[in-house]
Amino acid sequence: MVSTFFKWFGLLILAVALLWVIGVAVLGHAGLLALLFGEPDRPRIDFATLQKTDRPNQYLVCPRDLCAATPDRDAPVYAVPASDLRDALLAAVAGEPRVRLLVADAEAGYYEFEQTSRFLGFPDTITVQVFGRDNDTSTLAIYSRAHYGYRDFDINKTRIDAWLAKLKLPEAS
């Protein structure tokens, strides 16, 4: 009885895996995910009015005076002009695997990236905006979120903390 269950369960897993492989071959990762779960919703983020969802699969780093939502981490203020912070950020992100730039509005300091998961290609969207404080200091806001599922096992937090660590810029005192 038990061995019959495992036999059928194994066949079911094999069938699902085969259907996934065929779906990816025909539609591509993004196409299959869009068919199964819908297209990711990517409205332009305004950090001054952003409201986070109740799901735990998101992470927000922001100066408290610039964001309506309560950040998960306060954004550092860097002792460099906004252009230097922007350049350091873009250089840090350029070395990340499976990341593509979706939106670049250099005048507003606004950038949107997509990073897909290693095995199944699930997309996360990361929105970044750089803000000048004065001629010599700047800060940023980053909102990273998953489009599918409920939990993300701190993937968004880990990603953003790593990106910030790669900046290697002096913080303002």
HUURKA-V60613 format. One line per field, one symbol per residue. phi: phi as a letter, one per 40 degrees, with the letter a starting at -180 (. if undefined). burial: 1 if it has 16 or more other C-alpha atoms within 10 Angstrom, else 0. Layout:
phi=???
burial=???
This chain:
phi=.cccdcccccccccccccccccccccbgdcccccccbgcccbcccbccbdbccccccaabbacccbbcccccacccbccacdcccdcccccccdcccfbbcbbbbcccgbbbbbbbcccbgccbbbbbbcbccacbbaaabbbbaccbgbbbfgcccccccccccccfbcccc
burial=00000000000000000000001100001101100000000000001000010001111111100011101000111111110111011001100000100000000011111111000011111111111110001111111111110001001110110011001000000
